[in-house]
Amino acid sequence: MAKATAGQSGAIRKKNERLILKAATNEFVKHGYQGTSLQAIADRAELPKANILYYFKSKQGLYKTLLEDIVDMWNDAFENTTANDDPEQAISAYIRSKMRYSRSHPKSSRIFAMEIIQGAPNLKGNLQFPVVDWTKNKCSLIQAWVDQGKIAAIEPLYLLFLIWGATQFYADFDTEIRMINGKTLSAEEFAKAEQNVIDIVIRGIGLKAKAKS
C-alpha cells in the first residue's frame, strides 16, 4: 500500500511539474524573466504558489530548470555520438532534432534566445559550465572527424555556431518567416527547409547528404 501511495505521489509531482513548466514557459516568453512573477505562473497553472516553491524553491530555480530542459532537449541527438560514428548521419540527426524542437517548442527556444541577448545572467554559474563543457567536447569530436579525414578541414566551433543559428532561426524568427512567406510553414514546407539545412551543412563539410524522413 505504501508503494502504491509513493507511486501516486510521484505521478502527481510529475504532473504538477509539467503544468508549472508549461505555465512558466508561457509567462517567461511573454514577459521575460524580470517581468514574470511566481504568482502569475501559479495562476496560469491553476496551482498554489506554494507548490512552485516546493518543487523549484524559487523563481530562479524554476527558470534554470526550464533552461536546462531546453539545452538537454537540443543536445540529446548529439549527446552520445563518438568519433567512430558516421559524421553525415550524426550531424544530420542533430540538425533534424534541433529543427523539430524549434517547431514543436518555439517558445522555449525564444526564452533561451532572450536569455543570451540579455547577457546570460542566469546561465552563469552552475548551468553555464555544462553548456561550455558540452561544446568543448563536441568540438573535440568534430576535430577527430577532421583528423581522420572523414570531413573537410573546418573549424568545429564555427560549424556548431552555424547549426545553432540555422536551426533556431525557425523558432526565434518565426514572425519574420511568416511575414515573408505570407503564412506559417506547412509540414511539407518545414520538411523541405529541414532537408535544405542538412544538405547545405553536409556539403559544406565535404560530404553528400542522403534524403531522410
Secondary structure, 3 states (H helix, E strand, C coil): CHHHHHHHHHHHHHHHHHHHHHHHHHHHHHHCCCCCCHHHHHHHHCCCHHHHHHHHCCHHHHHHHHHHHHHHHHHHHHCCCCCCCCHHHHHHHHHHHHHHHHHHCHHHHHHHHHHHHCCCCCCCCCCHHHHHHHHHHHHHHHHHHHHCCCCCCCCHHHHHHHHHHHHHHHHHCHHHHHHHHCCCCCHHHHHHHHHHHHHHHHHHCCCCCCCCC
